[in-house]
Amino acid sequence: MPALTPIEVRDDDLALIRYDADGLVPAIVQDEATGEVLMLAWMNEATLRRTLDEGRTVFWSRSRQEEWRKGDTSGDRQLVRRAAYDCDGDTLLFVVEQEGRGACHTGAHSCFFRSFGAAADAVATDA
């Protein structure tokens, strides 16, 4: 099993994060090996801290109104390798080692497997 790599939590950094009216911030998850964007989920301050402390992604489910740790039920864990926030402090980026089938609940490696326009036609003909 790959090692977990907790990331130092600095209060100065956390103070720069801008949460929305619901206390949430979007978190983009990117595959370390390929650079592919795997998914977007939401975090609150507690799940952000837990993610950095544990070295595994932990999100806030807006539909279930509860925390969820990626991979606890599916086995498709995300081990955090790097973490950053954007210039405005209103978006997070996690570069992860993706275990298992992938990030998407459909079984796809990435949640972004659908394309608009001509790109969608090319994907359909490749199948």
C-alpha positions in Angstrom: 0.0 0.0 0.0 1.4 3.4 -0.9 2.4 5.7 1.9 0.1 8.5 3.1 1.8 11.9 2.9 0.2 14.4 5.3 0.7 18.0 4.4 1.6 20.6 7.0 -1.5 22.6 8.0 -0.6 26.3 8.5 -3.2 28.5 10.0 -1.9 31.4 7.8 -2.7 29.4 4.7 -6.1 28.3 5.9 -7.0 31.9 6.8 -6.7 32.8 3.1 -9.4 30.2 2.0 -12.7 31.9 1.0 -15.7 29.7 1.6 -19.0 30.3 0.0 -22.2 31.2 1.9 -22.7 27.5 2.8 -19.1 27.3 4.2 -17.8 25.3 1.2 -15.0 25.6 -1.3 -14.6 23.7 -4.6 -11.8 21.2 -4.7 -10.4 20.0 -8.0 -8.6 16.6 -7.9 -5.9 15.9 -10.5 -4.1 12.7 -11.2 -0.4 12.9 -10.4 0.7 10.4 -13.0 -1.2 11.8 -16.0 -2.2 15.4 -15.1 -5.8 14.5 -15.9 -8.5 16.2 -13.9 -10.3 13.5 -12.1 -13.2 15.2 -10.3 -14.5 18.2 -8.5 -16.0 18.0 -5.0 -16.6 20.3 -2.1 -14.8 20.8 1.2 -15.6 22.7 4.3 -12.9 23.8 6.8 -13.1 20.5 8.7 -12.7 18.3 5.6 -9.9 20.4 4.3 -8.0 20.1 7.6 -8.7 16.3 7.7 -7.5 15.9 4.1 -4.2 17.7 4.9 -3.7 15.9 8.2 -4.5 12.4 6.9 -3.0 12.7 3.3 -6.3 11.3 1.8 -9.1 13.3 0.3 -12.1 13.9 2.5 -15.1 15.9 1.1 -18.4 17.3 2.2 -21.5 15.8 0.5 -23.9 18.5 -0.3 -26.7 16.0 -1.0 -26.2 13.9 2.1 -25.0 16.7 4.3 -22.1 14.6 5.7 -18.4 14.1 5.3 -17.1 11.3 3.0 -13.6 10.0 2.6 -12.9 9.0 -1.0 -12.5 5.3 -1.3 -13.9 4.2 2.1 -16.6 2.1 0.4 -15.3 1.8 -3.2 -11.6 1.2 -2.4 -10.8 3.9 -5.0 -8.7 6.0 -2.6 -7.0 9.2 -3.4 -3.6 9.7 -1.7 -2.7 13.4 -1.6 0.7 14.2 -3.0 0.4 18.0 -3.3 -2.2 20.6 -2.3 -2.6 24.2 -3.4 -5.1 27.0 -3.5 -5.7 29.6 -6.2 -4.8 33.3 -6.2 -8.2 34.2 -4.8 -8.3 31.5 -2.2 -11.7 30.3 -3.5 -10.6 27.0 -5.2 -8.5 24.2 -4.0 -6.3 21.8 -6.1 -5.2 18.3 -4.9 -2.7 16.3 -6.9 -3.3 12.7 -5.9 -2.2 9.2 -6.5 -5.5 7.5 -7.6 -6.0 3.9 -6.5 -8.5 1.5 -7.8 -10.7 2.0 -10.9 -10.7 5.7 -10.7 -12.4 8.8 -9.2 -15.9 8.6 -10.8 -18.8 6.8 -9.0 -19.7 5.4 -12.5 -16.5 3.4 -12.6 -14.8 5.7 -15.0 -11.2 6.9 -14.2 -12.3 10.6 -14.4 -15.7 12.2 -13.9 -15.0 14.2 -17.0 -15.5 11.6 -19.7 -18.2 13.4 -21.6 -17.4 15.9 -24.3 -19.4 18.6 -26.1 -19.7 19.0 -29.9 -17.4 17.3 -32.3 -15.2 15.9 -29.6 -18.3 13.9 -28.4 -18.8 12.5 -31.9 -15.2 11.4 -32.0 -15.5 9.6 -28.7 -18.7 7.8 -29.8 -17.0 6.6 -33.0 -14.0 5.3 -31.1 -16.1 3.1 -28.9 
